[in-house]
Amino acid sequence: MELDLRLLEAFKTVIDARSVTEAAGIMGVTQPAVSAQLSRLEETVGFPLFVRLSGRLTPTKEGLSFYQEVAKVAADIAHLRQIAENIRKGSLGRLVIASHPSAGVSLLPPLVAGFLQAHPDVSVELITRNSDVVRGLFPSQYCDIGIAEMPIDYLGIQTIRYRMRCVAVLPRAHALAAHSVITPSLLSGVPFFAISRERTHHALARAFAEAGAEFNLVGEAEMFASVCGVVEAAGAVSVVDPWSAESYRSSLLVRPFEPVIPYDVGVFHAADRRPSRIASEFLTRLDLRLREMGATARRVRSNSGASRER
């Protein structure tokens, strides 16, 4: 037996309105059309739903029992319709973001907090792993958005590269606090606590060498946030990504560093499906925040396992 939802809705409306005429008005159809729908439903279920008493339709005992179940189904359908509408508007669902530690610790938490305030019915899972692991999660049916250091040389990924310039961080009472721009020459011989990532570390070492300055390396850490923590506590100096510096702005001095030390991250998702409305809105917010911090953006296309920018 296959039940037509339209017939069930007509049946429920008639009982709720206690009149075929009233039900027809609510449904925007004619009274004969409603009567025909009731007859078809009775033929489908195989028992009478109404009897006519004193010129009015009155539900049978079987009809009332059936109505109780129909009302439950109608409530479930209304709920499903509301869920579908919320998903369509991007106000309901789940968002999974896989990120390397720098973004996961400093950049994403305030963005996620603001997103959850705007979408109280959305849940967010934030996975923090090193960039190699994050890259390897895509293409994935589980994660919606990935954030990792460049390069991202994987097929099946749609990537936007964001390039920022690193900034210098110093203790607030440091002797160089009066300088508006920090250079290798100013930092020559000054205790320097560096990030251990190869690209940024090598770029810094090269900048010091080209300036003829002493790169007085006293330690390294794998995360920019850890570097900032050491600078804050130990009085060393460093050059870090802008969002880690921003999170320590209340306790550290942040200054431009020259020459430019670029820091590249990729924001990406699986290329074989469009991001959900929720993911699309978060990507828009992320893009706005990165551009506010001075990042330039360029779309990257993966081709035969090698990233190409355009």
C-alpha positions in Angstrom: 0.0 0.0 0.0 1.5 3.3 -1.1 0.1 6.4 0.7 0.0 9.8 -1.0 1.1 12.6 1.3 -1.3 15.0 -0.3 -4.2 12.7 0.7 -2.9 12.5 4.2 -2.6 16.2 4.4 -6.2 16.6 3.2 -7.5 14.1 5.7 -5.7 15.8 8.6 -6.9 19.3 7.5 -10.5 18.1 7.4 -10.4 16.7 10.9 -8.5 19.7 12.3 -10.9 22.2 10.6 -14.0 19.9 11.4 -15.4 20.8 8.1 -14.8 19.9 4.5 -15.7 23.4 3.5 -13.3 25.0 5.9 -10.6 22.5 4.9 -11.1 23.4 1.2 -10.6 27.1 2.1 -7.4 26.4 4.0 -6.0 24.2 1.2 -7.1 26.6 -1.5 -9.1 24.0 -3.5 -12.7 23.3 -4.0 -14.9 21.3 -1.7 -15.5 18.5 -4.3 -11.7 18.2 -4.7 -11.3 17.6 -1.0 -14.2 15.1 -0.9 -12.5 13.2 -3.8 -9.2 13.1 -2.0 -10.9 11.6 1.1 -12.6 9.0 -1.0 -9.2 8.1 -2.6 -7.6 7.8 0.8 -10.4 5.5 2.0 -9.9 3.3 -1.0 -6.2 3.1 -0.3 -6.4 2.3 3.4 -9.4 -0.1 3.0 -11.6 1.2 5.8 -14.1 4.1 6.2 -12.6 7.3 7.7 -15.8 9.3 8.0 -19.5 8.8 8.4 -22.1 11.4 7.6 -24.3 12.4 10.6 -26.8 15.2 10.4 -25.3 16.4 7.2 -21.8 16.6 8.6 -18.8 14.3 8.2 -17.8 12.7 11.5 -14.6 10.6 11.9 -15.1 6.9 12.5 -13.3 5.2 15.4 -10.8 3.8 12.8 -10.5 7.3 11.3 -9.6 8.8 14.7 -7.0 6.1 15.3 -5.5 6.7 11.9 -5.6 10.5 12.5 -3.3 10.1 15.5 -0.6 8.5 13.4 -1.1 10.8 10.5 -0.6 13.8 12.9 2.7 12.3 14.0 3.8 11.9 10.4 2.7 15.4 9.6 4.8 16.8 12.5 7.8 14.8 11.3 7.4 16.1 7.7 7.1 19.7 9.0 10.3 19.2 11.0 12.1 17.8 7.9 10.9 20.7 5.8 12.3 23.1 8.4 15.6 21.2 8.6 15.8 21.3 4.8 15.1 25.1 4.8 17.8 25.7 7.5 20.3 23.6 5.5 19.4 25.5 2.4 20.0 28.8 4.2 23.2 27.6 5.7 22.0 27.8 9.3 22.1 24.1 10.1 24.7 21.4 9.6 28.3 20.3 10.4 31.6 21.9 9.4 34.9 20.0 9.6 38.1 22.0 9.2 41.5 20.4 9.1 44.3 22.9 9.8 48.0 23.0 10.5 48.9 24.2 14.0 49.7 27.8 13.3 46.2 28.5 11.9 44.5 26.1 14.3 46.0 27.8 17.4 45.9 31.5 16.4 43.8 32.2 13.3 40.8 29.9 13.5 39.6 30.0 17.1 38.1 33.6 16.9 36.7 32.9 13.4 35.1 29.7 14.6 33.7 31.4 17.7 32.1 34.2 15.6 30.8 31.7 13.1 29.1 29.7 15.9 27.5 32.8 17.3 26.0 33.6 13.9 24.9 30.0 13.4 23.9 28.4 16.8 22.6 25.3 15.1 25.9 24.5 13.3 28.5 22.3 14.8 32.2 22.7 14.0 35.0 20.2 14.3 38.5 21.6 14.2 41.3 19.0 13.5 44.8 20.3 14.1 47.7 18.3 12.5 50.9 19.2 10.8 50.7 20.4 7.2 51.7 17.0 5.7 48.9 15.2 7.5 46.4 17.9 6.6 47.3 17.8 2.9 47.0 14.0 3.0 43.4 14.2 4.2 42.2 15.5 0.9 40.4 14.8 -1.2 38.2 13.5 1.6 34.6 12.9 2.1 35.0 13.8 5.8 36.7 17.1 5.9 35.2 20.2 4.3 38.1 22.7 4.5 41.8 22.3 4.7 44.5 24.8 5.7 48.2 24.0 5.3 51.5 25.5 4.4 52.3 25.5 0.7 53.1 23.7 -1.5 50.0 21.6 -1.9 50.8 19.1 -4.7 47.8 16.9 -4.6 45.3 16.1 -7.4 41.6 16.5 -6.7 42.1 19.7 -4.6 41.0 23.2 -5.3 43.3 25.6 -3.6 43.7 29.3 -2.9 47.2 30.4 -1.9 47.4 33.3 0.6 50.7 35.0 0.8 51.6 37.2 3.8 54.7 38.8 5.0 56.1 37.7 8.3 56.5 40.3 11.1 59.1 40.8 13.9 58.0 40.2 17.5 59.9 41.7 20.5 59.4 42.0 24.2 57.7 45.3 25.0 60.8 46.6 27.0 63.3 45.6 24.3 66.1 48.0 23.3 64.8 48.0 19.7 61.2 49.0 20.6 61.7 52.5 19.2 62.3 51.3 15.7 59.3 51.2 13.4 60.9 48.6 11.0 63.1 45.7 12.1 66.0 44.5 9.9 68.7 41.8 10.1 71.2 44.6 10.8 69.3 45.7 13.9 69.0 42.1 15.1 72.7 41.3 14.5 73.9 39.3 17.5 70.5 39.6 19.3 69.3 36.3 20.8 66.8 35.0 18.2 64.3 32.2 18.8 63.2 30.8 15.4 60.6 28.7 13.8 62.1 25.3 12.7 60.2 25.1 9.4 62.7 24.9 6.6 61.3 27.5 4.2 60.9 30.3 6.8 64.0 29.4 8.7 66.2 29.3 5.6 64.7 32.6 4.3 65.6 34.3 7.6 69.2 32.8 7.6 69.7 34.0 4.0 68.4 37.5 4.9 70.9 37.8 7.8 73.7 36.5 5.6 73.0 38.9 2.8 73.0 41.8 5.3 76.2 40.6 6.8 74.5 40.3 10.2 75.0 37.7 12.9 72.1 35.2 13.1 72.3 34.5 16.9 70.1 31.5 17.0 69.4 30.4 20.6 66.5 28.0 19.9 63.8 26.7 17.7 60.1 25.6 17.9 57.8 23.9 15.5 54.9 26.3 16.1 54.8 30.0 15.7 52.7 30.3 18.9 55.4 28.5 20.8 58.0 30.9 19.4 55.9 33.9 20.5 55.6 32.4 24.0 59.4 32.1 24.3 59.9 35.6 23.1 57.4 36.8 25.7 59.0 34.9 28.5 62.7 34.8 27.7 63.4 38.2 26.1 64.5 36.9 22.7 63.2 38.2 19.4 61.8 36.4 16.4 60.0 36.7 13.0 56.6 35.0 12.8 53.4 34.8 10.8 51.1 37.8 11.2 48.2 35.9 12.9 50.3 34.4 15.6 51.8 37.8 16.2 48.3 39.3 16.4 47.3 36.9 19.1 50.3 38.1 21.2 49.9 41.8 20.5 48.8 42.6 24.0 52.2 41.3 25.4 54.6 41.7 22.5 55.7 44.5 20.2 54.9 43.7 16.5 56.9 45.4 13.8 57.3 45.1 10.1 60.4 43.1 9.1 62.5 43.9 6.0 63.5 42.3 3.7 60.1 40.6 3.1 59.9 37.0 4.5 56.9 35.5 2.7 54.6 33.0 4.5 52.4 31.0 2.2 49.4 29.0 3.2 46.8 27.2 1.1 43.1 27.0 1.9 41.5 24.2 0.0 38.7 21.7 -0.4 38.0 18.6 -2.5 37.6 19.6 -6.2 35.0 17.0 -7.1 32.2 18.5 -5.1 31.1 22.1 -4.3 31.5 23.2 -0.7 28.3 23.2 1.3 26.6 26.6 2.0 28.1 26.5 5.5 31.6 25.8 4.2 31.2 28.5 1.6 30.2 31.1 4.2 33.1 30.1 6.4 35.5 30.3 3.4 34.2 33.8 2.8 34.8 34.9 6.4 38.3 33.3 6.3 39.2 35.1 3.1 38.1 38.4 4.5 40.1 38.0 7.6 43.3 37.0 5.8 42.9 39.9 3.4 42.4 42.2 6.4 45.8 41.0 7.6 47.5 41.9 4.4 47.4 38.6 2.5 47.2 38.4 -1.2 45.3 35.6 -2.8 45.8 33.5 -5.9 44.0 30.4 -7.1 46.2 27.3 -7.5 45.4 24.5 -9.9 46.8 21.0 -9.3 47.9 19.3 -12.6 49.5 15.9 -12.7 50.6 16.1 -9.1 52.3 19.5 -9.4 50.8 22.8 -8.2 50.4 25.6 -10.8 49.3 29.1 -10.0 47.2 31.3 -12.2 
